[in-house]
Amino acid sequence: MESAFALVWFGCSFCVEYAFQLYWVEVETGEVANRRFTKQQLIEFFSHRAAGCVALEACGSAHWWARKIAALGHKVVLLHARFIRPFVQNNKTDATDARAIWTAAQQPGMRFVAPKTADQQAILALHRMRSLLVKSRTMQVNQLRGLLYEFGVTLKAGRVVGLAEVRERLHEIEQVVPGVLFDALRDQLHHIDLIDGEIRKLERQIVAWQRQEAACQRVTSIPGIGPLTATALVATIGDPAAFKSGRELAAYLGLVPRQSGTGGKLRLGGISKSV
């Protein structure tokens, strides 16, 4: 079996949606190449090359490209942008970005991002769509509550309880609020109901995937974890084998304290993010 050290490494930078910069060094001749490709040209190039190692920045469409290039017989690794930036020499250009990706990917101990499957990407997309709808619903409910308060109408705390009270008191509110505003408020109530329906539809799709995915079922067996958390976790992690330990996984998710130290003193901060 051919050693990984004999394979040609490629560093690929996404310039724009339709242009790509590729940097590589031919193993046999030492020739350095730094070329620009269109999408179709890049696919044709890798389809005619012998198996190699292709490094990509983990940015938009990177997971699709990882699957596409891997299907052509190449090994693909994804790198986080913050691990590439220190290797950018001189001014930042597409050519220097491609070379920086090529250099960073070959560093000992470099950590890579696990490529996601199409299903995992789709589930994360559903979660993002749901998150936006929930945010929109919260904004509209808060606006409705605030507008009614301007006319002396106070509501009970809580989204579900507050909306139920609005519907119960519609006749009373109609007597207090000017007609031009009351019609708009009633339309907004209807719009909130539509958003609720869209959120429930997305949640049914997410739960359906959770029931057929073995990894999600194992995660939901943990007390306190439901279908939404389980599907988001499994889809975000990608391939668990990419992590050497549970602590490394926790660090990837942002659930361990930030560390900052110098002169032998280590300071621990808060977690980098919450999921």
C-alpha positions as CSV (number, residue, x, y, z in Angstrom):
1,M,0.0,0.0,0.0
2,E,1.4,3.4,-0.9
3,S,2.6,5.5,2.0
4,A,0.8,8.8,2.8
5,F,4.2,10.5,2.6
6,A,4.4,9.5,-1.1
7,L,1.1,11.1,-2.0
8,V,0.8,14.5,-3.4
9,W,-0.7,17.1,-1.1
10,F,-3.1,19.7,-2.5
11,G,-4.1,22.9,-0.8
12,C,-7.4,24.2,-2.2
13,S,-8.8,27.7,-1.5
14,F,-12.3,28.7,-2.3
15,C,-12.0,32.2,-4.0
16,V,-15.6,32.7,-4.9
17,E,-18.5,30.4,-5.7
18,Y,-17.2,29.6,-9.1
19,A,-13.4,29.9,-8.8
20,F,-10.8,27.9,-6.8
21,Q,-7.1,28.2,-6.2
22,L,-5.0,25.0,-6.0
23,Y,-1.5,24.7,-4.7
24,W,0.6,21.6,-4.8
25,V,4.2,20.3,-5.2
26,E,4.9,17.3,-7.5
27,V,6.6,14.6,-5.4
28,E,8.7,13.2,-8.3
29,T,10.0,16.5,-9.8
30,G,9.6,19.0,-7.0
31,E,7.7,21.3,-9.4
32,V,5.5,23.9,-7.6
33,A,2.1,24.7,-9.1
34,N,-0.4,27.3,-8.0
35,R,-3.3,27.4,-10.4
36,R,-6.8,28.7,-10.6
37,F,-9.7,26.5,-11.6
38,T,-13.4,26.8,-12.3
39,K,-15.8,24.3,-10.6
40,Q,-15.9,21.9,-13.5
41,Q,-12.2,22.2,-14.2
42,L,-11.4,21.3,-10.6
43,I,-13.6,18.2,-10.7
44,E,-12.1,17.1,-14.0
45,F,-8.6,17.7,-12.6
46,F,-9.0,15.5,-9.6
47,S,-10.8,12.9,-11.6
48,H,-7.7,12.4,-13.8
49,R,-5.1,12.7,-10.9
50,A,-3.7,9.8,-9.0
51,A,-5.0,9.5,-5.4
52,G,-3.7,12.3,-3.3
53,C,-4.4,14.2,-0.1
54,V,-6.6,17.3,-0.6
55,A,-6.8,20.0,2.2
56,L,-9.7,22.4,2.3
57,E,-10.7,25.2,4.6
58,A,-13.8,24.3,6.5
59,C,-16.0,27.0,5.1
60,G,-19.2,27.2,3.0
61,S,-19.7,24.2,0.7
62,A,-16.5,22.5,2.0
63,H,-18.4,19.4,3.2
64,W,-20.0,19.0,-0.2
65,W,-16.5,19.3,-1.9
66,A,-15.1,16.9,0.7
67,R,-17.6,14.2,-0.3
68,K,-17.2,15.0,-4.1
69,I,-13.4,14.8,-4.1
70,A,-13.4,11.7,-1.8
71,A,-15.7,10.0,-4.3
72,L,-13.0,10.5,-6.9
73,G,-10.5,8.5,-4.9
74,H,-8.7,11.1,-2.9
75,K,-8.2,11.6,0.9
76,V,-9.8,14.8,2.0
77,V,-9.1,16.8,5.2
78,L,-10.8,20.0,6.4
79,L,-9.0,22.6,8.5
80,H,-10.5,25.4,10.6
81,A,-9.7,28.9,9.4
82,R,-7.9,29.8,12.6
83,F,-5.3,27.1,12.1
84,I,-4.6,28.3,8.5
85,R,-4.2,32.0,9.2
86,P,-0.7,31.8,10.9
87,F,0.7,30.2,7.7
88,V,-0.4,33.0,5.3
89,Q,2.8,34.7,4.1
90,N,2.9,38.3,2.9
91,N,-0.3,39.8,1.7
92,K,-3.5,37.7,1.8
93,T,-4.4,36.6,-1.7
94,D,-6.0,33.5,-3.2
95,A,-2.6,32.1,-4.1
96,T,-1.1,32.6,-0.6
97,D,-4.3,31.2,1.0
98,A,-4.0,28.0,-1.1
99,R,-0.3,27.7,-0.1
100,A,-1.1,28.3,3.6
101,I,-3.8,25.5,3.5
102,W,-1.2,23.2,1.9
103,T,1.4,24.1,4.6
104,A,-1.0,23.9,7.6
105,A,-2.4,20.5,6.6
106,Q,1.0,18.9,6.8
107,Q,2.0,20.1,10.3
108,P,2.5,17.4,12.9
109,G,-0.5,17.2,15.3
110,M,-2.7,19.3,13.1
111,R,-6.4,18.9,14.1
112,F,-8.9,18.4,11.3
113,V,-12.7,19.0,11.0
114,A,-14.6,15.8,10.3
115,P,-16.5,15.9,7.0
116,K,-20.2,15.7,7.4
117,T,-22.6,13.4,5.5
118,A,-25.4,14.9,3.3
119,D,-27.9,13.9,6.0
120,Q,-26.0,15.6,8.8
121,Q,-25.8,18.8,6.8
122,A,-29.5,18.6,6.0
123,I,-30.4,18.2,9.7
124,L,-28.2,21.1,10.7
125,A,-29.9,23.2,8.0
126,L,-33.3,22.2,9.5
127,H,-32.0,23.3,12.9
128,R,-30.9,26.7,11.5
129,M,-34.3,27.2,9.8
130,R,-36.1,26.3,13.1
131,S,-33.8,28.6,15.1
132,L,-34.6,31.6,12.8
133,L,-38.4,30.9,13.0
134,V,-38.2,30.7,16.8
135,K,-36.3,34.0,17.0
136,S,-38.9,35.6,14.7
137,R,-41.7,34.2,16.8
138,T,-40.2,35.5,20.0
139,M,-39.7,39.0,18.4
140,Q,-43.3,39.2,17.2
141,V,-44.7,38.0,20.6
142,N,-42.6,40.6,22.4
143,Q,-43.7,43.3,20.0
144,L,-47.3,42.3,20.5
145,R,-47.0,42.4,24.2
146,G,-45.2,45.8,24.1
147,L,-47.8,47.4,21.7
148,L,-50.7,46.3,23.9
149,Y,-48.9,47.6,27.0
150,E,-48.8,51.1,25.4
151,F,-52.6,51.0,25.6
152,G,-52.7,49.8,29.2
153,V,-53.2,46.1,28.4
154,T,-51.0,43.9,30.5
155,L,-50.6,40.1,29.9
156,K,-49.4,37.2,32.0
157,A,-45.7,36.2,31.7
158,G,-44.9,33.4,29.2
159,R,-45.4,33.0,25.5
160,V,-48.1,30.3,25.6
161,V,-50.0,31.8,28.5
162,G,-49.7,35.3,27.2
163,L,-51.0,34.5,23.7
164,A,-53.9,32.5,25.2
165,E,-54.8,35.5,27.2
166,V,-54.8,37.8,24.2
167,R,-57.2,35.5,22.4
168,E,-59.5,35.3,25.4
169,R,-59.5,39.1,25.8
170,L,-59.8,40.0,22.1
171,H,-63.2,41.6,22.6
172,E,-61.9,43.7,25.5
173,I,-58.8,44.7,23.6
174,E,-60.9,45.8,20.6
175,Q,-62.6,48.3,22.8
176,V,-59.3,49.8,24.0
177,V,-57.1,49.7,20.9
178,P,-57.9,51.9,17.9
179,G,-59.5,49.9,15.0
180,V,-56.6,50.5,12.6
181,L,-54.2,48.9,15.1
182,F,-56.5,46.2,16.2
183,D,-56.8,44.7,12.7
184,A,-53.0,44.7,12.4
185,L,-52.6,43.0,15.8
186,R,-55.1,40.3,14.9
187,D,-53.1,39.7,11.6
188,Q,-50.0,39.4,13.7
189,L,-51.6,36.8,15.9
190,H,-52.5,34.8,12.8
191,H,-48.9,35.2,11.6
192,I,-47.6,33.9,14.9
193,D,-49.9,30.8,14.5
194,L,-48.4,30.2,11.0
195,I,-44.9,30.4,12.4
196,D,-45.9,27.9,15.1
197,G,-47.1,25.5,12.5
198,E,-43.8,25.8,10.5
199,I,-41.8,25.2,13.6
200,R,-43.8,22.1,14.5
201,K,-43.4,20.8,10.9
202,L,-39.6,21.2,11.1
203,E,-39.5,19.5,14.5
204,R,-41.4,16.5,13.1
205,Q,-38.8,16.2,10.3
206,I,-36.0,16.3,12.8
207,V,-37.6,13.8,15.1
208,A,-38.2,11.4,12.2
209,W,-34.5,11.5,11.4
210,Q,-33.7,10.9,15.1
211,R,-35.8,7.8,15.2
212,Q,-34.0,6.2,12.2
213,E,-30.4,7.2,13.2
214,A,-28.8,4.8,15.6
215,A,-26.3,7.4,17.0
216,C,-29.2,9.7,17.9
217,Q,-31.1,6.9,19.6
218,R,-28.0,6.2,21.8
219,V,-27.7,9.9,22.7
220,T,-31.4,10.3,23.6
221,S,-31.1,7.4,26.0
222,I,-29.1,9.7,28.2
223,P,-31.4,11.4,30.8
224,G,-32.1,15.0,30.0
225,I,-31.3,14.8,26.3
226,G,-34.2,15.0,23.8
227,P,-34.5,14.6,20.1
228,L,-33.6,18.3,19.2
229,T,-30.4,18.2,21.3
230,A,-29.5,14.7,20.1
231,T,-29.9,15.4,16.4
232,A,-28.0,18.8,16.7
233,L,-25.1,17.0,18.6
234,V,-24.8,14.1,16.2
235,A,-25.0,16.3,13.1
236,T,-22.5,18.8,14.5
237,I,-19.9,16.2,15.6
238,G,-19.9,14.4,12.2
239,D,-17.5,11.5,12.7
240,P,-16.8,10.8,16.4
241,A,-13.6,8.9,15.4
242,A,-12.1,12.3,14.5
243,F,-11.8,13.1,18.3
244,K,-9.1,11.5,20.4
245,S,-11.0,11.9,23.7
246,G,-14.1,13.2,25.3
247,R,-12.4,16.3,26.4
248,E,-11.3,17.1,22.8
249,L,-14.9,16.7,21.7
250,A,-16.0,19.0,24.5
251,A,-13.4,21.5,23.4
252,Y,-14.7,21.3,19.9
253,L,-18.2,22.1,21.1
254,G,-16.9,25.0,23.2
255,L,-17.9,23.4,26.5
256,V,-14.5,23.6,28.3
257,P,-13.0,26.8,29.8
258,R,-10.8,29.0,27.6
259,Q,-7.2,28.9,28.7
260,S,-4.7,31.8,28.7
261,G,-1.3,31.5,30.3
262,T,2.2,32.9,30.3
263,G,5.2,32.7,32.6
264,G,4.0,29.5,34.0
265,K,0.6,30.9,35.1
266,L,-2.5,29.5,33.6
267,R,-5.8,31.3,33.7
268,L,-9.1,29.7,33.0
269,G,-12.0,31.7,31.6
270,G,-15.6,30.9,30.7
271,I,-16.7,28.4,28.1
272,S,-16.2,29.6,24.5
273,K,-19.8,28.9,23.6
274,S,-22.9,27.0,24.6
275,V,-24.9,24.5,22.5
